[in-house]
Amino acid sequence: MLKGRHLIEPGDLTVSEIDEICSLAEQMNVDPISFQDVCRGKILATLFFEPSTRTRLSFEAAMLHLGGTVEGFADASYTSSTKGETLADTIRVVSSYVDVIAMRNPKEGAALLASKYSPVPIINAGDGGHSHPTQTLTDLVTIRRLMGDYQGLTVGFCGDLKFGRTVHSLTQALSRYKGNKFIFISPKELCMPEYMIKMLEKNNIQYETAERLEEVIGELDVLYMTRVQKERFFNEQDYIRLKDSYILDREKMKLAKQRMIVLHPLPRVNEISPEVDDDPRAAYFKQVKFGMYARMALISKLTGAL
């Protein structure tokens, strides 16, 4: 039973609950008209204490497609927090008006704190470098929709794996399904954190590492791209030496399977060349739309509408 629950991190959901949400999201994608009134009379608050485009608009579009309404803010400078109001008091006030709250905050742990003071469901829309559970649901819905399942896959994560919260969350989620293997493609400076590697080893999950994308792209069913940031390097020469290895272009795509899909949490900078956009395996803009359906399904379940 998901009604009234908070979603702070992907681990808050069981495997069966994830499957339930993903199945509902697929139904909504196929037949959106049947769900256009399920949240009529319900209100979503979007409390975004740091900038966001895709996530905030995706939540708002999701609630509107369900027949509900939205209120909130996209800039904390226009809120009472500038007067010194605590997050706890903000949540106490806002939860008096609405049925569900989606919140992004730059401070890790903010969503968990908010959940302690809210009688309505809190959905973590990103809290610093900690977690972004609805992006993980978005990724899972996309993989299942395009690949038919999210088990028995070889999944490559490429770019900044050290600081990428989307990478960590999706790896943890996919680790719960049988037969998945991971290939982590990054410079040594931005490799997967030790706690993630220990988690994989503890659970006897296959993984390998690589420094060059072209060496392993042919093995992948899913390629998850992220940005390699120059500022993460101590040595500019190392960045110059490696940076082109993490730009996905037409030549690298020639080495990939015909059924591989390319995902990216967006925004991209230069890590995927625009020439890849027309490749049928480029799924990152489809991923955006599937994200709206994932959030529609989640909102419906947490509010008890379905």
Phi, psi and chi 1 to 4 in degrees:
 res  aa     phi    psi   chi1   chi2   chi3   chi4
   1 MET       -  118.5 -174.5   69.4  172.4      -
   2 LEU   -97.9  -13.5  -72.6  164.0      -      -
   3 LYS   -57.5  128.9 -178.7 -179.7  178.6 -179.0
   4 GLY    82.5   -2.0      -      -      -      -
   5 ARG   -80.9  155.1  -63.2 -108.9  -59.9  -88.0
   6 HIS   -94.8  151.5  -55.9  -64.0      -      -
   7 LEU  -122.6  102.0  178.4   57.9      -      -
   8 ILE  -102.1  -37.2  -50.8  -57.1      -      -
   9 GLU  -147.7  159.1   55.5 -174.1   35.6      -
  10 PRO   -56.0  -31.7  -26.7   34.6      -      -
  11 GLY   -66.5   -9.9      -      -      -      -
  12 ASP   -69.8  -16.7  -68.2  -21.2      -      -
  13 LEU  -105.3  137.1  -61.5  172.1      -      -
  14 THR   -75.0  166.4   66.4      -      -      -
  15 VAL   -59.3  -41.9  167.6      -      -      -
  16 SER   -67.1  -34.4   61.0      -      -      -
  17 GLU   -69.7  -38.1  -72.7  167.1  -15.1      -
  18 ILE   -61.2  -45.9  -69.8  172.1      -      -
  19 ASP   -61.0  -39.0  -67.2  -15.7      -      -
  20 GLU   -63.1  -45.6 -179.2 -177.4   -9.4      -
  21 ILE   -66.1  -43.3  -68.4  167.1      -      -
  22 CYS   -65.0  -39.0  -71.1      -      -      -
  23 SER   -64.4  -42.1  -65.8      -      -      -
  24 LEU   -66.1  -40.2  179.5   56.7      -      -
  25 ALA   -60.2  -40.1      -      -      -      -
  26 GLU   -64.6  -41.1  -71.4 -169.4   66.4      -
  27 GLN   -61.5  -41.7  -66.5  173.0   40.5      -
  28 MET   -65.7  -34.0  -69.5  173.0  163.1      -
  29 ASN   -67.1  -41.5  178.6   31.1      -      -
  30 VAL   -74.6  -38.5  172.0      -      -      -
  31 ASP  -137.1   67.6 -176.4   19.7      -      -
  32 PRO   -63.1  -27.8   21.3  -31.6      -      -
  33 ILE   -61.1  -35.0  -60.8  -60.0      -      -
  34 SER   -67.6  -13.4  -64.6      -      -      -
  35 PHE  -115.9   10.8  -60.2   92.0      -      -
  36 GLN   -73.8  -10.0   62.2 -176.0   -1.7      -
  37 ASP  -122.4    8.3  -68.8  -44.8      -      -
  38 VAL   -69.3  -23.0  -61.3      -      -      -
  39 CYS  -112.3   21.6  -79.3      -      -      -
  40 ARG   -59.7  131.8 -172.9  160.3  -57.1  -78.7
  41 GLY    91.0   -7.6      -      -      -      -
  42 LYS  -100.6  151.5  -64.4 -172.9 -177.3  -63.5
  43 ILE  -124.3  132.7  -57.0  171.6      -      -
  44 LEU  -104.6  132.2  164.5   72.1      -      -
  45 ALA  -101.4  128.7      -      -      -      -
  46 THR  -107.5  108.5   52.2      -      -      -
  47 LEU  -108.2   98.5  -50.0 -175.0      -      -
  48 PHE  -111.9  101.9  -81.8   69.4      -      -
  49 PHE   -84.5   -0.8  -68.8   87.0      -      -
  50 GLU  -143.8  160.3   67.9  175.6   -4.6      -
  51 PRO   -61.7  144.6  -22.7   32.7      -      -
  52 SER  -159.5  141.1  168.4      -      -      -
  53 THR  -108.6  -68.0  -56.0      -      -      -
  54 ARG   -61.1  -49.3  -81.5  155.2  -59.2  -79.4
  55 THR   -64.7  -47.0  -57.4      -      -      -
  56 ARG   -63.9  -48.4 -179.8  175.4   59.2   84.1
  57 LEU   -65.4  -33.3  -67.1 -179.9      -      -
  58 SER   -64.4  -43.9  179.8      -      -      -
  59 PHE   -62.2  -45.4  -91.5  110.3      -      -
  60 GLU   -65.0  -43.7  -67.2  178.9   -3.6      -
  61 ALA   -63.3  -39.2      -      -      -      -
  62 ALA   -58.2  -48.8      -      -      -      -
  63 MET   -66.9  -38.7 -169.8   53.7  150.4      -
  64 LEU   -66.4  -37.6  -66.5  173.0      -      -
  65 HIS   -66.8  -22.6  -83.0  -73.0      -      -
  66 LEU   -89.1   -1.0  -67.9  168.6      -      -
  67 GLY    90.6    3.0      -      -      -      -
  68 GLY   -89.5 -173.0      -      -      -      -
  69 THR  -126.1  166.7   53.9      -      -      -
  70 VAL  -133.4  140.5  179.6      -      -      -
  71 GLU  -141.5  162.8   60.8 -179.8   39.5      -
  72 GLY   150.6 -157.4      -      -      -      -
  73 PHE  -147.1  154.5   56.1   81.5      -      -
  74 ALA  -115.1    3.7      -      -      -      -
  75 ASP  -147.6  113.2 -174.6  -16.5      -      -
  76 ALA   -65.7  -16.3      -      -      -      -
  77 SER   -68.2  -14.1   65.3      -      -      -
  78 TYR   -99.8   15.3  -66.6  102.3      -      -
  79 THR  -114.5  172.6   73.0      -      -      -
  80 SER   -72.2   -6.2  -68.3      -      -      -
  81 SER   -63.5  -25.7   62.8      -      -      -
  82 THR   -70.0  -18.7   60.0      -      -      -
  83 LYS   -92.5   -1.2  -56.8  174.0 -175.3  176.9
  84 GLY   103.3    5.3      -      -      -      -
  85 GLU   -63.8  136.4 -176.7  176.0   60.4      -
  86 THR   -76.6  158.8   64.5      -      -      -
  87 LEU   -61.0  -40.3  176.9   61.8      -      -
  88 ALA   -57.2  -44.2      -      -      -      -
  89 ASP   -70.3  -37.9  -78.1    0.3      -      -
  90 THR   -58.2  -44.6  -62.0      -      -      -
  91 ILE   -67.1  -42.1  -65.4  -60.9      -      -
  92 ARG   -57.4  -40.8  -74.9 -176.0  175.9  111.5
  93 VAL   -71.1  -53.8  169.9      -      -      -
  94 VAL   -62.9  -38.1  173.5      -      -      -
  95 SER   -66.1  -14.9   62.2      -      -      -
  96 SER   -73.7  -19.0  -58.7      -      -      -
  97 TYR  -104.6  -19.8  -51.5  143.0      -      -
  98 VAL  -128.9  174.6  -56.2      -      -      -
  99 ASP  -103.6  -19.7  -59.0  -77.1      -      -
 100 VAL  -159.6  147.4   58.9      -      -      -
 101 ILE  -125.8  128.0  -64.1  171.6      -      -
 102 ALA  -106.4  124.4      -      -      -      -
 103 MET  -131.2  132.9 -172.6 -175.8   83.5      -
 104 ARG  -116.8  135.5  170.7  167.9  -72.7 -173.2
 105 ASN  -145.9  139.3 -166.0  -67.9      -      -
 106 PRO   -70.0  -14.0   25.3  -34.7      -      -
 107 LYS   -92.2  124.9  -64.5  180.0 -179.4  177.8
 108 GLU   -62.3  134.4  -65.3 -176.8   11.8      -
 109 GLY    92.2   -6.3      -      -      -      -
 110 ALA   -63.2  -40.0      -      -      -      -
 111 ALA   -65.7  -40.0      -      -      -      -
 112 LEU   -63.3  -42.9  179.7   60.5      -      -
 113 LEU   -60.4  -46.0  175.9   65.2      -      -
 114 ALA   -58.8  -38.1      -      -      -      -
 115 SER   -64.3  -24.8   69.9      -      -      -
 116 LYS   -73.9  -16.4  -63.6 -178.3 -176.5  -57.5
 117 TYR  -116.2    2.6  -64.6   94.1      -      -
 118 SER  -110.4  126.1  178.0      -      -      -
 119 PRO   -81.0   -8.7   28.6  -33.7      -      -
 120 VAL  -110.9  158.5  -56.2      -      -      -
 121 PRO   -58.7  135.3  -25.4   35.3      -      -
 122 ILE  -102.9  127.0  -64.6  -74.0      -      -
 123 ILE  -108.6  120.5  -57.4  172.9      -      -
 124 ASN   -74.3  114.1 -176.9    5.8      -      -
 125 ALA   -99.2   21.8      -      -      -      -
 126 GLY   119.7  119.0      -      -      -      -
 127 ASP  -127.0   94.1   59.6  -24.6      -      -
 128 GLY    59.1 -135.7      -      -      -      -
 129 GLY   -91.6   11.0      -      -      -      -
 130 HIS   -80.0  -70.3  176.4 -129.8      -      -
 131 SER  -152.4  154.5 -165.8      -      -      -
 132 HIS  -146.0   71.1 -166.9   -5.5      -      -
 133 PRO   -62.4  -31.0   20.8  -32.4      -      -
 134 THR   -75.5  -22.0   59.7      -      -      -
 135 GLN   -68.3  -37.9 -179.7   63.7   50.8      -
 136 THR   -63.8  -43.2  -56.5      -      -      -
 137 LEU   -61.2  -40.8  -74.3  174.1      -      -
 138 THR   -57.5  -46.9  -66.1      -      -      -
 139 ASP   -63.6  -42.4  -61.1  -22.4      -      -
 140 LEU   -67.2  -42.3  -69.4  172.5      -      -
 141 VAL   -61.0  -42.5  168.5      -      -      -
 142 THR   -63.6  -46.7  -54.8      -      -      -
 143 ILE   -62.4  -45.4  -68.5  169.3      -      -
 144 ARG   -65.4  -40.9  178.4  163.4  139.9  166.0
 145 ARG   -65.8  -39.6 -174.3   76.8  177.7  141.7
 146 LEU   -93.9  -27.2  -61.4  180.0      -      -
 147 MET  -106.0  -10.5  -59.1  -60.4  -67.5      -
 148 GLY    89.8  -15.8      -      -      -      -
 149 ASP  -167.8  169.8 -154.7  -16.0      -      -
 150 TYR  -126.7   39.6   28.8   53.9      -      -
 151 GLN  -138.3  159.2   57.9 -173.8    4.9      -
 152 GLY    70.8   28.4      -      -      -      -
 153 LEU  -113.2  152.2  -59.2  171.5      -      -
 154 THR  -102.4  115.4  -61.5      -      -      -
 155 VAL  -114.3  124.7 -178.2      -      -      -
 156 GLY  -104.2  131.2      -      -      -      -
 157 PHE  -110.0  127.3  -68.4   96.5      -      -
 158 CYS  -128.6  132.6 -179.7      -      -      -
 159 GLY   119.4 -129.6      -      -      -      -
 160 ASP   -85.8   95.0 -179.0   -4.7      -      -
 161 LEU   -93.8  -14.0  -50.3 -172.8      -      -
 162 LYS   -75.4  -43.3 -176.5  175.5 -177.6  179.3
 163 PHE  -107.8   -0.4  -61.0   99.5      -      -
 164 GLY   -81.4  103.5      -      -      -      -
 165 ARG   -65.9  -31.5   64.4 -173.9  175.4 -166.6
 166 THR   -66.8  -37.1   57.2      -      -      -
 167 VAL   -64.5  -46.4  169.0      -      -      -
 168 HIS   -63.1  -45.7  -55.1  163.3      -      -
 169 SER   -65.3  -43.2  -68.5      -      -      -
 170 LEU   -69.6  -37.5 -176.4   55.8      -      -
 171 THR   -60.3  -44.9  -60.0      -      -      -
 172 GLN   -62.6  -41.0  -71.0  173.0  -40.8      -
 173 ALA   -67.2  -47.1      -      -      -      -
 174 LEU   -68.8  -22.1  -72.1  172.6      -      -
 175 SER   -66.4  -16.7  -64.0      -      -      -
 176 ARG   -85.1   -4.8  -59.3  165.6   77.8 -179.3
 177 TYR  -110.9  149.2  -65.8   89.4      -      -
 178 LYS   -70.6  142.9  -66.6  179.9 -179.7  178.0
 179 GLY    77.8    8.0      -      -      -      -
 180 ASN   -82.7  140.8  -72.4  -32.4      -      -
 181 LYS  -122.9  143.7  173.8 -174.2  174.5 -178.2
 182 PHE  -117.3  140.9  -57.9  103.3      -      -
 183 ILE  -122.6  119.7  -59.0 -179.3      -      -
 184 PHE  -101.5  115.7  -58.6  123.9      -      -
 185 ILE  -113.2  109.5  -50.8  144.0      -      -
 186 SER  -165.0  162.4   72.9      -      -      -
 187 PRO   -69.2  157.8   23.9  -32.1      -      -
 188 LYS   -57.1  -32.4  -69.5 -176.4  177.4   68.1
 189 GLU   -66.4  -21.4  -65.6   85.9  -13.2      -
 190 LEU  -125.0   32.2  -61.1  175.9      -      -
 191 CYS   -74.9  167.9   66.0      -      -      -
 192 MET   -58.5  138.0 -149.9   60.8  162.0      -
 193 PRO   -61.3  153.1  -17.9   27.7      -      -
 194 GLU   -60.7  -36.9 -175.6   64.4   23.1      -
 195 TYR   -65.1  -30.4   81.4   91.4      -      -
 196 MET   -71.9  -42.0  -69.8  -66.0  -59.6      -
 197 ILE   -62.4  -42.6  -62.2  -60.3      -      -
 198 LYS   -62.5  -38.1  -73.8 -178.2  177.9  177.8
 199 MET   -61.7  -43.5 -179.6  -86.1  -66.9      -
 200 LEU   -65.3  -45.0  -65.8  172.4      -      -
 201 GLU   -65.9  -38.8  -67.7  176.9  -14.5      -
 202 LYS   -60.3  -34.0  179.0 -178.7  177.3 -178.1
 203 ASN   -99.9   11.8  -67.6  -72.3      -      -
 204 ASN    54.8   42.6  -63.3  -46.7      -      -
 205 ILE   -98.2  132.2  -64.7  166.0      -      -
 206 GLN   -67.9  136.2  -81.6 -170.2  -74.2      -
 207 TYR  -154.5  158.7   76.1   92.2      -      -
 208 GLU  -146.8  166.1   61.3 -176.6   74.4      -
 209 THR  -121.5  155.2   61.1      -      -      -
 210 ALA  -151.7  155.3      -      -      -      -
 211 GLU  -103.1  -18.0  -80.6 -158.2   35.5      -
 212 ARG  -124.2  127.0  -58.2 -168.7   70.6   83.4
 213 LEU   -61.1  -42.6  174.6   57.7      -      -
 214 GLU   -64.7  -19.2   53.8  -92.6   44.6      -
 215 GLU   -74.8  -22.3  -67.5  175.2   -2.7      -
 216 VAL  -127.6   -6.2  -64.6      -      -      -
 217 ILE   -60.1  -29.6 -168.6  171.0      -      -
 218 GLY   -67.1  -15.7      -      -      -      -
 219 GLU   -89.1  -11.7  -58.0  175.5   42.2      -
 220 LEU   -88.8  143.8  -55.7  178.4      -      -
 221 ASP   -95.2  -32.5  -60.3  -56.2      -      -
 222 VAL  -134.0  131.3  178.3      -      -      -
 223 LEU  -116.5  118.6  171.7   58.9      -      -
 224 TYR  -107.3  107.5 -161.1   95.5      -      -
 225 MET   -91.6  143.0  -66.7  -65.9  -63.2      -
 226 THR  -137.7  167.4   64.8      -      -      -
 227 ARG   -82.7  134.2 -177.5  166.8   68.0   98.4
 228 VAL   -90.8  121.4  172.1      -      -      -
 229 GLN  -100.5  127.1  -59.0  169.4   69.8      -
 230 LYS   -56.2  -35.6 -177.3  177.7  179.3 -179.8
 231 GLU   -69.9  -11.3   60.6  -91.0   24.6      -
 232 ARG   -81.0  -11.9  -58.9  -64.5 -167.9 -171.0
 233 PHE   -93.6  139.9  -75.4   81.3      -      -
 234 PHE   -79.1  -25.5  -64.5  110.9      -      -
 235 ASN  -125.2  117.7 -173.6  -46.2      -      -
 236 GLU   -63.4  -31.6 -173.6  173.2    0.7      -
 237 GLN   -63.1  -37.4  -77.6   70.2   38.6      -
 238 ASP   -64.8  -40.3  -74.1  -18.8      -      -
 239 TYR   -63.4  -46.6  172.3   73.8      -      -
 240 ILE   -61.8  -39.0  -67.1  169.9      -      -
 241 ARG   -65.5  -34.6  174.3  174.6   57.5   85.9
 242 LEU  -103.8  -20.9  -69.6  165.2      -      -
 243 LYS   -58.2  -36.9   66.2 -178.9  179.6   68.9
 244 ASP   -72.1  -18.2  -70.4  -17.1      -      -
 245 SER   -66.2  -20.1  -62.1      -      -      -
 246 TYR  -113.4   25.1  -52.8  103.8      -      -
 247 ILE  -108.6  114.8  -63.2  174.8      -      -
 248 LEU   -81.5  119.5 -176.4   64.1      -      -
 249 ASP  -130.9 -177.1   55.5   22.5      -      -
 250 ARG   -61.7  -37.7 -169.4  174.4  -72.6  136.4
 251 GLU   -64.8  -42.6  -70.8  -56.5  -52.9      -
 252 LYS   -67.8  -35.8  -68.7 -172.5 -179.3   75.7
 253 MET   -64.5  -25.8  -71.2  -65.1  -72.8      -
 254 LYS   -63.9  -22.8  -71.8  178.1 -178.8  177.4
 255 LEU   -86.8   -9.0  -56.9  172.4      -      -
 256 ALA   -91.2  160.9      -      -      -      -
 257 LYS   -62.5  152.5  -64.6  177.2 -178.7  178.0
 258 GLN   -69.4  -21.9  -73.9  -55.6  -54.4      -
 259 ARG  -102.4    2.2  -72.8 -165.9   70.0 -113.5
 260 MET   -64.2  146.0 -176.0 -168.3   77.5      -
 261 ILE  -116.4  148.1   59.9  171.5      -      -
 262 VAL  -109.5  123.4 -179.0      -      -      -
 263 LEU  -115.1  158.7  -56.5 -178.1      -      -
 264 HIS  -159.9  133.1 -167.8  -58.0      -      -
 265 PRO   -71.4  -15.3   26.1  -34.7      -      -
 266 LEU    61.7  151.1  -59.4  178.2      -      -
 267 PRO   -78.2  148.4   30.9  -35.3      -      -
 268 ARG   -93.8  159.2   67.6  170.9  165.6 -178.5
 269 VAL  -115.6  -82.8 -177.9      -      -      -
 270 ASN  -130.9   13.2   61.7   -5.8      -      -
 271 GLU   -78.6  -14.9   60.8  -83.3    5.7      -
 272 ILE  -126.3  117.7  -59.8  178.4      -      -
 273 SER   -65.4  140.7  170.4      -      -      -
 274 PRO   -56.6  -22.6  -26.2   34.7      -      -
 275 GLU   -66.2  -18.3   67.2 -172.2   21.2      -
 276 VAL   -79.5  -20.2  175.8      -      -      -
 277 ASP   -57.1  -32.8  -65.5   -8.5      -      -
 278 ASP   -84.9   -5.6  -65.9  -31.2      -      -
 279 ASP   -71.4  130.8 -169.1  -56.5      -      -
 280 PRO   -61.6  -16.1   18.1  -29.7      -      -
 281 ARG   -82.8  -11.4  -65.7  168.4  -69.8 -177.4
 282 ALA   -75.6  110.9      -      -      -      -
 283 ALA  -114.5    8.1      -      -      -      -
 284 TYR   -71.1  -25.9   29.4   90.4      -      -
 285 PHE   -84.1  -30.9  -66.8  118.3      -      -
 286 LYS   -62.8  -38.0  -67.1  177.3 -177.2  176.4
 287 GLN   -56.6  -39.0 -173.6 -179.3   -1.0      -
 288 VAL   -60.3  -45.9  171.4      -      -      -
 289 LYS   -68.5  -41.4 -169.0  158.5 -169.8  176.7
 290 PHE   -60.6  -29.7  -70.5  137.0      -      -
 291 GLY   -61.8  -36.8      -      -      -      -
 292 MET   -65.0  -43.0 -179.7 -175.9   71.4      -
 293 TYR   -67.4  -35.9  -67.3  116.7      -      -
 294 ALA   -61.3  -41.8      -      -      -      -
 295 ARG   -72.6  -33.9  -67.6  177.8  176.1  101.6
 296 MET   -59.7  -46.6  -73.5  171.0   65.5      -
 297 ALA   -63.4  -43.7      -      -      -      -
 298 LEU   -63.4  -47.6  178.9   64.5      -      -
 299 ILE   -59.1  -42.8  -70.4  168.3      -      -
 300 SER   -60.5  -40.3  -60.7      -      -      -
 301 LYS   -73.7  -44.3  -70.6  -66.9 -175.8 -179.3
 302 LEU   -68.8  -31.8  -63.6 -174.8      -      -
 303 THR   -85.3   -7.3   58.9      -      -      -
 304 GLY    78.7   13.5      -      -      -      -
 305 ALA   -69.5  -29.1      -      -      -      -
 306 LEU  -133.7      -  -71.0  174.2      -      -
